[in-house]
Each structure stands twice: as structure tokens, then as C-alpha cells.
Amino acid sequence: KLDRALRWLNDSLNSGNKKQSNVVVNRFVDALKDTVSQGRLIRNAAGNLKEFIDKLTRLSSEWKNAEVEGSSDAKELGEIFDDIKNVVHDYLDFRQEYLLTRKVALLPNALPSEKMLAIFKQAVLDYRIIDFANNDPCVSLSMDLEMDVEYFVAAIKNKILLPFAHNQKDKTFVKINEFTQTIEAYNTYLSNNMRPINDKRMDIYVPLHREDNFEFAWKFQESTVKSRKQLDTIYGELCDGETLFIYSVNDSENDNGSNIPFLRYLVKVKEKYSMVKTLLYSDQPRPFYDFYVCNDIERRIPVPSKFGTSYRTSTIGNVTMKSLSDYSRFVILSGIGGLGKSMMMRHLLLDSLQYYGESGIIPVFIPLKDFDESVNNLFDYAYKKLESLGGGISESQFEDILSKGLCLLLFDGLDEIGTNLGKRFERDLEEFTDKYPDNYFVISSRPYQSFISYSRFTVLKLKPFSKMQAVKLVENLEFRPDEPSIKEKFRYELERRLYQSHREFTENPLLLTIMLMTFEQFAEVPSKMHIFYREAFLALSQKHDASKGAYKRTLKTGLSADKFADYFAELCSRSYHDEKFELTETEFSKYYSVLKEREKAHDDTITA
């Protein structure tokens, strides 16, 4: 304790901060008193150590006297500050010299390997290497431990590696050299990747980016665990299987105490969801926030009155996970098709990743389109989605963070669950939220039901785009950079008249994007929805590249766009009726066979 206080005092004195040093000196005096009161060893210390303690005790008293205003015989604080600084430096030099020159008790006929090992073990004790190895730097690291490693390396070089250089092929020499190089490299890595925790505690270090960069945190933890285990392995080989560790340092994927799988998972999530393909960018994924424009959200607030309950609305702009959680931990985001529900869910996911260092919340994106009869329960379904991204999170670890309320569960597409499974999902969700009520739940859905059965959940509505948001989206979209006049003209028309005259389209991000894609070909936007969709189909039936414009796609069937539209319409109608929103190759072949049989029957009728 005294040594730690000394290290902190030394660092504070070197910084030249007298105000901070005042606090440090007083803490040191308290540490000195505690040490003296615990035994008579310090009082009876001889030589340089006793002289040092006497000097520092006297100087600390002078420091306190100098703080008393009007004390005529008090020394200047600056003089005392310099005196203390000199005394501390003298002591640290003395301590290092003493440890370097101290003789280790050895047997008279000890072999060189035995001598080296005895010196090595004594140095491990003198410089608290066991404390250093057991310290988890992902939490914090005391500066004095880091400095002791530097002294340890110097001692090993002076006492073993140089004097016993002629034994460099000896197994013990090789292992001691390996241990020294490993701990020196590890200590350098810590120095380069840690910082003081704050201005008041310059003696305590923490990882550089532990709050704001989980990829750094994951790699830092993985690297430090690896180095600490490597040190223990070498130490065990030197010391007949002894271990440096007082407790187990475990990075096992089944260890609930390990954060590595979660950090690895978060990196995978960010890699997957920070890039996205869209109708406009169908070939090459683009950075999500390069073009995303966030909808506002509307909340209906009941207002009781003597005439019954009426409602007023409030708007949430610049939506974040925190702003949603201020309303409720249980939220349903409702909005019509194309309004941006899935994009909003992706935004909430990425937003929660950004603030993971502050909140510790693990986001899990759970598409509901795959929820079918094969699902055992909601826990298994959610875990499967989490596990699919890798990282090595075990079921027990997932259970653990759910129990602690450290999850954000984003259920995307409630309306995509089959009609026959709707009630089943409601029951599963109720059981799940009853068991893990401290987590955050967000469900997106089209407004196809009243959501009355979701009693825990607050329903919030995605608002259509304002003119400003619509224009912003068009500005963000990269469309025909070879012909910028096309987008500029569309933007001009959007501001001048299209937003008002075609609000059914322009308020919807998906339809607005299709408007931009069809504007080049048709120049005008039809006012009727079915005509708009027909023109959209004609535009999309050609190969449309957002950067190069359109060219005629040759259909392998040889059909015209109109004829192909007939087949496509029936395929869509049949699969939608069957609630098949995504088709496997086998399912597609089944539907296509039905279309072929219908066409053949039609041809036979004409021939007859």
C-alpha cells in the first residue's frame, strides 16, 4: 500500500501539478500512518529506508503548516514541493539499486540453472509479477504495477541474461529469456493501448476505447488474455507446473464471465447491418447512413375529460433507442408498407451498437418471417438468430444477459407471421417478456390489427416523410452520377409540385425511390397508383443501374414485358395467398409448374 502511494506521488510530482500533489501528499501521509500503525517494521527500518521515511514525514508536516494562512515560520509550498520530489526520486533510485544488488541465498554447489531459477523467482516476488499477471487490464491497471514490470525486466537482464550469457543454450536460460521478452512486449502493448481513467486519478489506467469501440475492446481483451495465459504457460514450464494465477483466466466461449464472445458478436453485427442493398443499390451494398433518413414517430396520448377519452399526439424526432425507451421498454412500431419500418429497426440496432460502451446493452435483430411450426419457443428462435452471426455466444451466456436485462430484442415484421401462427407468437412473446421483463423489446408491423392483445406494449406510429425529409432522401441517394441533371430535375419538381400533388407516393421512402427510378424513363409521375406500379414494373423489368442508367434486358424466356407481367402477377398472387413471402428453389419450381400447366391447358383449349 505504501509503495503504491509512493508511485502515485511520484507521478503527480513529475506532472508539476501542485494542487493535485497536495491531495496526493495527504493521501500518502495517511498511507504511511496506516502502515506504521499495522506494525513496528517501518519504525525499526534501518539505513536509507528509515532516513527516507523520516524526511517524508517531516516534509508532509511542513506541507500542512504551509497551508495555514498567517503562519510566519512556514516554508513556501513550492520549496516543500521540490523537497518532496527530490526525496521520492532518491528513494525510488535507492529501491531499484537495492533490489538489483541484493544477493539471493543459494546452495554452495548450486548448478547455473538452479541459480538462475532462484534469482528469477525472487524477482517475481520483488516486482509483484504475480499481481501483474492476475490484474485484468480490461477493468483497470495500476501504474505502479506497470512500472514494476519495467524494473523486473531490467533486473532479469542485469542478474541473469548478462551474467549467465554463456549458458544461453540452457533450457532454464531460454525460458527465462522467453518470459522476459513476453512480459516486456505485453507491458509495451498495455502502455500503447491504455490511458489514465481521468484527470484526478492519473495512476489508474483503462483501455483507450473501451466505452466507444467494441471492436477495439474485443481485440484488446482477446490479446491481453492470450498474453497472460502465455506468461503462465512459460512460468509453469520453468517452475514445475506452478501457476501465476490466483484465479482462473478463462476466455472459454462457455464461460459466462468472458466478454470476448459478445464483443466478437457485436463486430459481426456491425459488419452485417452497417451496409445494405436496396432497390436502387441492388448490386453493391452501400453504407447505411450514407442515404438513410429517419422518420419521425407519432405517439397518441389519452386525455381524459368529462365527455370521455380523447387523444392528442406528440412527435418524436431524431429517433434513438434511448428516446424510445424513455416512453417504454415495450414498443410496437406501426407503419404501412414501404414507410421504412425495417430501416428504422436497422437504425435502432446500429444506434444501440454506438452506445454499447455506455449501456452494455446487446442488440439482437430477429426477423419474424421465418417464425413457423418448426420453432420450439421464442428463446430458441432468438438465440438461433444471434448464433447465426457467429461470435461463439453460448445459450447459457444468452440466458445470463437476458436475466440481467442487458438485451435489446428487435422483432422485425410481425405482419409477416402466418395467420395460423399469430396467436402462438402472442403466447410465446408473453411468456418470454414475463420471464425477462427487464430487457428492451421493439416490434415492427404493418397496422393490420389493433394490437390490443399486446398489453405490455406502447404503439408508436411511423410518420410519413415531410417535404424536407423527402428532399433529403433524394439528395442522399446516388443516382446517375454520369447524368446529374436527372436527379436535379426530379429534386426541383419534388420541391415545386410533386410533393404536394403526389403525397401518396412522396411521403413513402420506397415509392419515392421508385419515382426517382422511373422519372428518367417516363418524365411524368401518374396520379393513379395502379398506373404508377405498371410504369415501375416496366422500368424494373429492364436492367437498371443507379450509376449507368437503363438498358434493355433480354429475358431468357423470350417473353415481352407485358406477357412476363401476367406470369409474375399470378406467381405473386398465389404465393401471397399461401403466405409465402420468400420462396426456396423447390417452392418456386412448384409454383412455376402450376403456371406451366395452366398455360398448357389454355393452349389446348385454343387448339381445340
N, C-alpha and C positions, 0 to 999 in steps of 0.2 A: 504493500500500500504506500509506504514511504517512497519507494523507488518510482512508482507510477506518478506520485505527486511531484517528484523531482523532475521527471521527464516533461510533464506538463508545464512546470515552472520554467524550465529551460527554453521550451518552445515559445512561451509567452514573452520571456525576456528578450529572446532573439528577434521577436516581431517588433520590439520597440514600443509596444502599446502599454503605457504606464497605467492607464485606467483599468485595463484588463488584468495587468500584472498585480495590481492592488488586490483584486479578488483572489488571484491565484496564490499570492503570498499568504493571505489569511487562511486559505484552504490548506496550504502546505503546513502552516503552523498547527492547525487543527490535526492534520495527519501526524505530525511529529509528536504532539501531545498524546494522541491515541496510542502511538507506537511505544512511547516511553511508559505510559500507564499500564501497558499489557505485559511488561517485563523489565528486568534490570539490565538486559543485554546491551541496550543502546547507551545507558548511563555509564556502563563499565567499559565501553568500547575504547580501544587504545589507538594511539598514533593519529594518522591523518583523518580517520573517520570521526574520532572524538573532537578533534580540532574543528572539523567541518561543522559538526552539529552545534558546537558552542558558538561559532561565528554566526551561523544562520539564525540561531535562537536570539542572539543579541541584535542582529540586524532586523529581525522581524519586530522586536520590541521598539527599535528606533523608528521603524516604518509607522507603527501605530502612534507613537508620540508625535511624529511629524504631521499626522493628520489632525491633531488637536490645535485649533486656532489659538494664537496668542502665546504659544509655548516658545519662550525666548531661546532656550538652550537646544531646541530641536534642530536636527540636521535637515538640509534640503532633501525633498523626496528624490530629486534627480541623483544626488550623491548616493543615497541609500540604494536606489535602483541599480546604479553601476556597481556598487559594492556587492550586492546580492548576485548580480550577474557574474562577476568575477569568481565569487566563491563557488557558485554552482558549476561553472566551467572547470574550475580546479578539481572539484570533487569528481566530476564525470571522467576527466582525464585520469585522475588517480584510480578510480574504479576499474577503468579499462586496463590500465597498466598493471594493476594488482592481479586481475584475472588472467592476464597474458603471462605474467611471470610466476604465478603460483605453481608450486610443484604438486603433482598428483602422486599420491602414495602408490608405489609399485613394488611387487615382489623382487628380490635381488636378482633372480635368474629369469626374469620375465622375457618372453620372446618379443620381437618387434611388433608382431600382430597384437599381442596382449597389451603392450604399452600403448599402441595406437588406439585400441578399443577403450582402454581405461581413460585416456585423455578425452576421447570423443564423448563418452558417457558423462564425464564430469562437465564438459562444455554444454551438453544438452541440458543439464540441471542448472548450471550457472546462468545460462542465457534464456531460460524458460521456453525451450523449443517445444516441450510438450504442451504448454499453454498456447503457443502459437499455432501448433497443428490442430488443436481442438477448437480453436476460435473459428466460428463461421463468419467469413467476411461478407457474406450476403446480408448479414444483420448489421455488423459493425466491426471495426478493428481498432484497438488502442495503438496510438502512435508509438508508445514505449515498446510494444511487442515487435513492431516493425524495425525499430532501431536496434533492438537486441539481436535480431537476425543478422543485421549488418556486422555487429560486434562478434557474433558467433562465427560468421564466415571468415572474418579477419583472424580470429583465434585459431580456427582449424588450419588455416593456411600457415600461420606462424608456428604452431605447435606440432603439426602433423605433416602437411603436404610438402613443406620445405625441408624440415629436418629428416624426414623419412623418404625423401625423393628416390633414394637408391633402392627402396622397396616398392617401387611403383607397380610392379607386377604382382605383388602380394594381394590376395583376394580381399583382405580387410582394407588395405590402402585403396584399392579400386572402388570398393563400396562406399567408403567414407568420401572419396572424391566425387562419386556419383551423387551421394546425398547432398554434399555441399553445393554442387552445381545446380541440383534440382531446387533446393530451398532458396538459392540466390536468384534463380530465374523466376520462381514463384513470387518472391518478395518484390522483384522488379515489376512483374505483371501487376501486383496489387498497387504499387506506387503509381503506375501509369493509368490505372483504371479506378482509383478511389479519390475521394475529396473529403475535406472536413465537413462534419454534419451541419455546422452553422458557424457564424462568426464568434459565438460565445464559447463553443467547445471545439477549438482547433486541434485538440488532442485525440478526438474520436473521428475515425474515417468511415465513410459509407460508399457503396458503389456509385460511380459517376451518374448513371442514368437510371437508377432503379425505379424512380417514380414515373418516368415518361417514355421509356423504351423497353418493352418487354422482350424484344429480340436480344438487346444487349444484356438484359437481366438473365435470360435463359443461358446465353453463351457464357456469361460471367460465372453463373452458378455451376454450369457443366465443367468449365475449365478449372475452377477452384476445387471442386470435389475431386476431379481427376488428379490434380497436383497433390492434394492432401493424402489421397489414397496411395499415390506413388511414393510419397515420403514414408508412409507407414510400411509399405512393402519393402523398401530398401532397409529401413530400420529393423524390421523383423529378420531380414537376411543377415544383418550384422549382429544382432543381439539374440540369437537362438529363438526366434519366434515371438519375442516380446512385441508389444504394440505401443504406439504413441498415443492411441486414443483412449480416453476415459470412457467415452460413449461411442456408439456405432455411427460412423459416417456412411450413410446409405443413400444412394441415388437410385435404388431399385424402383422400377415402374409400379411395383405393388406396394410401395411404402407411402402411406398417407402423408407422412411428414415431408416428402420430397415435392418441391415446386417445379422441378425440371419438366415433367410431362405436360403440365399446364402451360408453361411458357412456350414449350415446343408447339403445343396445340394452337396457342394464340398467334404464333408466327404463321402457321399454316392457314388459319382463318383469314388473317390479313392478306396473305398472298392470294387466296381464292376470291375474296369479296371486294378487294380494292380495285380489281379490274373487272370489266363487264362487257359482254357483247349485247348489242341492241338491234332493233330493226334496221337502223341506219348503219351501225357498225357490226355487220353480221360476219365478216371475215376475220377481223382483227380486234381483240379486246382493247378497250381504252380505259385509262384511269377514271374511276367512277366520278370523282369530284371535278374532273375537267369539264363535265357538262351538266351534272346534277343540279336541279333547282328544287329546293324543299317546299312542299305545300305548307300552307297554314292549316291549323287544325281548329275545329269548332267544337265547343262544349255547350250542351244545353243545361242550364241551371234552373231547377224548380224554384218558383217564387209563390209561396202560399198566400192566399188572400181570402177574403170573406166570400168571394164568388167561386172559389175553387183554386186549383193549382194552375198557374200559368208558367211560362218559361221565358227566360232571357238567355241570350247567347254570349259567350266570351270567346275570344280568339287567342290561340297560342301561335306566335310566330317564332321563327328560328328554332324549330323543334329540336330538343335533345332528349336523351334518356332521363336526365335529371329533371327537366321541365315536366315530362310525363309523370315521373314518379312523385312529383310534388302533389299531383292530383290523386294518384292511386298506384298501388303495386300491381293492380289487375286492370289491364286496359284492353279494350277492343277498338281497333282502328277500322272504321267502316268507310267504304268508298266504292263508287261504281267502277266498272272495268276500264282500264287504261288511265285511271286517275293518278296512279303512282304508289299503290299500297306496297307492292313488293320492293320498289325502290326506297320507300320510306323505311321499311324493315331493314334493308341493307344499310341505310344511313344510320339507323339506331344501333345496329351491330358495330359499325365502324366507329361511331361516336363513343360507344362503351369501351371499345379497344383503346381509344385515345386516352381515356381517363382510368384505365385499369390500375395504374400506379397509385392513384388516389383512393379508388373504391375497392379494389380487389375483386370486382365482380367479373365472373367468367360468362361471356355470352355464348349461347348455343342457338344456331339458326336451324329451325325444324320445319321443312316444307311438309304440308299435310296432304299433298296429292298422292303420296304413297301409303297413306293410312288405310289398310284394308283388313280382310278377315284373318290374314296371317299374323297380325300384330297381337302379341300376348298382352301387353299392358303399356301404358304411356311411358313408364320409366325405361323399359327395354327399347321402345321406339326412339325416345330422345337420346338414349345412350348410343344407339346404333348410328344416329346422325353425327353425334360427337366423335365417335370412334372412327368413322369413315374418313375423317380428316387427318388421322394419324396423331402422333404425339405420345401415344402409349399410356393414356389415362385409363386406369382400371375401373371396374364397376364400383369397387369399394371407395375409390377416390371420388368418383362422381357422387355417390351416396353421401360422402362426407361433406362435400361443398354444398350439396342441396340441404343437408341437415343444418348447416351453418348459415343458410340464406345468402350464399355467395354466387347465385346464378341469375342470369337474365335469359329467359326462355322465350324465343321469338317464333311463335307458331304462325306460319305464313300460309294463307289460303284455306280458311275454314270452309268456304263455299265449295271447295274442290273435293271435299269428302263425300263419298257416295251417300245418297239419300238413306239407304238402308243401314248406314253406319253412323248417322248423325247422333242418335240417342246414345249409342255405345260410347262415342267420343265424349259426349257430355258427362256421362257417368265416370269414365276414366279420368277426365280432367278434374272433376270434383274430388275424387279420391286423391289424386295427385296433389292438388292445391291444399287439401285438408292435411296431408302428410307433410308437405313442405311449404307452409304458408309464408315464410319469411323471404322467399325469393321474389323476383320480378317477372311478371307474365304479360306478354303483349301478343294479341291475336289479331291478324288482319283478315278481313272478309268483305265480300260484297254485301250490300244491305238486303239480303234475301230473306231475312227473318227479323223478328223483333228483339232477339237476344234476351228475352225475359228469363229463360231458364239459366242464364249465366249470371246468377245473382251477385256474385262477388265483383263482377267486372263493371267498370265505368266505360260507357260507349262514347267514343270521340269520333267525329266525322272529318275526313279529309276534305278540305275546301277546294273547289275548282281554282284554276290559276287566275290570278288577276292579270290585267294587261301587262303590268310591269314584269310579272313572273314569266308570262308567255314570251315577251320580247327577250328577256334574259336567257331563256332556254334556246331560242333561235340563235342568239349571239354566241352561246356556248357550243352549239353543235358545229362540228367541222363538216361542211358540205360544199363540194365542188370548189376546192381552193384554186383550181385552174380557171374557174369562171365565177369569181366572187360577186359579180353583178347579179347573179340569180338569187343568192341569199339576201343581198342588199335590197333588191326589189321586193322580195317577199316580206322582209322586215318592215320596209316602208309601207307596204299595203296593209300589213298587220296592224301597225300603229294607226294608220289613217282611217281604215274602214273595216278590215276583215275581223278584227277582234269583236267589234260590236255586231256586225252583220252575220257572223257565223260562230256565235258564242258556244253553241253546242259542240263545236269542233275545237275552237281555240282555247277553251278552258280546260281541255283534256290533253295532257302531255303526249300520250300515244297518238291521238288523232292529229294533234298539231304537228308532230313529226311526220306523219303520213302526208299532211297537207304540203309540207315543205318538199317532200319527195315527189309529189305529183304536180307541184306548181310548175316545174320546168317543162313538163310534157303538155299540160293542159292550160297553163297560164291563168285559168279561172278556177274558182272553187265552187262547185254546185251547192245549192242551198238545201237540197234534199239528201237525207242520209244514205238512202239506197243507191242513189246515183254516185255519191261520193265514194261509197265502198266499191262500186263497179269500176270506177276510174282508178281507185287504189289497187284493185286486183290487176288491172291491165298494166299498171306501172310496175307492180311487183312481179308480174309474170315474165318480165324482162330482167336480165341481169343488171341490177342497179348497184353501182359502186359509188359510194359517197364522195370519193375523191376524183373519179374519172368520168362520171356521167353514165348514161344508159346505152346499151347496145342490144340488138335483137338476140334473144336466147333461142337456140334451136332445140325444141322439145324432142326427146328421144322417141316419143310416141308418134311424132309427125302431126299431132293434133293442132288445130288452131287454138288461140287463147280462149275463144268463146266455147269451143267444144270441150276443152280441158276444164273449163269452169263448171260445166254440167257434172262431170265426174267428181270434181273436187267438192262441189256443193253437196252431192249425195253422200260422199265419204264423210264430210263434216257432220251432216245431219244424222247419219246412222250412228257414228261414234259418240256424238253428243247425247243422243237418246240413250245410249248404253252407258253414259257417264264415263267414257274412256277419253281422258284428256291428253294422254300420251300413249303412243302405240309402240309395242315391241315389233320386231320384224315379222314374227309369227302372226300377231294380231292384224298387222297391216295386210299381210297376204290373205288372211281370212276375209277381210272387208273387200279387198280388191277382187277376190274370186267371186263374191256376190255381185259386184258390179259387172264383171265379165259375163256371168250367167244371165244377168238382166239384159245386157246389150245383145247377147246371142239370141235370147228369146225375142227381143224386139226385131232383130234382123230376120228371124224365121217367120215372124208374123207378116213382115213386109213382103217377103218372097212368096209366101202362100197367097 
